[in-house]
Amino acid sequence: MRPTPHLERCPYLRQVLHSIGATWGRTRLMRLSGQAEVTPHVDVNYYWRERVRVHVPIVTQPTAVRFTCGDAESRTCAPASAGSSTPGGCTTSSTTMRCHGSTCVADTVGGTGFWQLVARARPHGRVSPDWQPTFVPHDPSSRSALDFESENLPIVMTPWEMRAHIAFALGEALPHRNSRR
């Protein structure tokens, strides 16, 4: 993982990612046009056992974009929304082709600053007078250094990882009348 020339030309985006305090993996900008839909989904494969997906809204339109996560629904997207293992999606209601939502979608294994933000988070829909979203003001002189994963898919799994994955899969499996426990 390393920054592309496109990310190098986005100093404010780098500054926002830096403020989250994470080690970054796959990161991309995504856009939704009119009548677009991201169907509810859960990212489930080896890569996701140790990562969290973060959505950083760039453009949102509360009247045209609907975000979902499980049973929760929102017309606005918070300044940094962490992904979960709950099915989520997004739809736009307008028929025009202009951009209705753009988001930086970034995958992370976390980091000290990131886990501190998670610890201070509030559940969706819960009112908390002492919690406020944090706006990251643009600082044109900032040259924010980002930490990137050096490798995100090992060629060979360690025995410990293999045991952990098997234990996880067995823990999620439903009992069957032909199985022995």
Rosetta blueprint (number, residue, H / E / L):
1 M L
2 R L
3 P L
4 T L
5 P H
6 H H
7 L H
8 E H
9 R L
10 C L
11 P H
12 Y H
13 L H
14 R H
15 Q H
16 V H
17 L H
18 H H
19 S H
20 I H
21 G L
22 A L
23 T E
24 W E
25 G E
26 R E
27 T E
28 R E
29 L E
30 M E
31 R E
32 L E
33 S L
34 G L
35 Q L
36 A L
37 E E
38 V E
39 T E
40 P E
41 H E
42 V L
43 D L
44 V L
45 N L
46 Y H
47 Y H
48 W H
49 R H
50 E H
51 R L
52 V E
53 R E
54 V E
55 H E
56 V E
57 P E
58 I E
59 V E
60 T E
61 Q L
62 P L
63 T L
64 A L
65 V E
66 R E
67 F E
68 T E
69 C E
70 G L
71 D L
72 A E
73 E E
74 S E
75 R L
76 T L
77 C L
78 A L
79 P L
80 A L
81 S E
82 A E
83 G L
84 S L
85 S L
86 T L
87 P L
88 G E
89 G E
90 C E
91 T E
92 T E
93 S L
94 S L
95 T L
96 T L
97 M L
98 R L
99 C L
100 H L
101 G E
102 S E
103 T E
104 C E
105 V E
106 A E
107 D E
108 T E
109 V E
110 G E
111 G L
112 T H
113 G H
114 F H
115 W H
116 Q H
117 L H
118 V H
119 A H
120 R L
121 A L
122 R L
123 P L
124 H L
125 G L
126 R L
127 V L
128 S L
129 P L
130 D L
131 W L
132 Q L
133 P L
134 T L
135 F L
136 V L
137 P L
138 H L
139 D L
140 P L
141 S L
142 S L
143 R L
144 S L
145 A L
146 L L
147 D E
148 F E
149 E L
150 S L
151 E L
152 N L
153 L L
154 P L
155 I L
156 V L
157 M L
158 T L
159 P H
160 W H
161 E H
162 M H
163 R H
164 A H
165 H H
166 I H
167 A H
168 F H
169 A H
170 L H
171 G H
172 E H
173 A L
174 L L
175 P L
176 H L
177 R L
178 N L
179 S L
180 R L
181 R L
